[in-house]
Amino acid sequence: MAQVSSEQNVSGPMDPEDDSPNMIVYRKIEDIITKMEDDKAGGVPIRTVKSFLSKIPSVVTGSDIVQWLLKNLSIEDPAEAIHLGSLIAAQGYIFPISDHVLTLKDDGTFYRFQAPYFWPSNCWEPENTDYAIYLCKRTMQNKARLELADYEAVGIPFL
């Protein structure tokens, strides 16, 4: 029987998950998002927008994201930039403010960058209290616009 050495290879990575295909993709997306958020290095303009009765802080438009991707990643086709932006949104790095469909639109739709704490590379799994807070916030918002899904309404008493 072969014996397994308990010593770690010094030249190899400490965490075997760092070399997984998902982690490699996450790191590349995070590099793009970090550059997008950097105002000093020509990132996407992040602004506060006045709505009818309120202000919406820290938003970017879909067209600004598409233009930034075209300019900074040397993409020539706008459809390719929209596709890349939709893939980034599908991974959870940007999300729309008013719509719950995780696709990027090349228009004035408002998006917000996800906080780095919640990036998929951090392997963040919500606890029951985090999910309960999320559900309570959703129910307190405009009910005509954001109704709870059936499984969420059933799950509230069990939290």
Secondary structure, DSSP 8 states (H G I E B T S, - for coil): ------S--TTS-SSGGGGSHHHHHHHHHHHHHHHHH-TTTT----EEEE-SSSEEEEEEEHHHHHHHHHHHTT---HHHHHHHHHHHHHTTSEEESS-------SSS-EEEE--GGG-GGGT----HHHHHHHHHHHHHS-TTT----HHHHHHGGG-
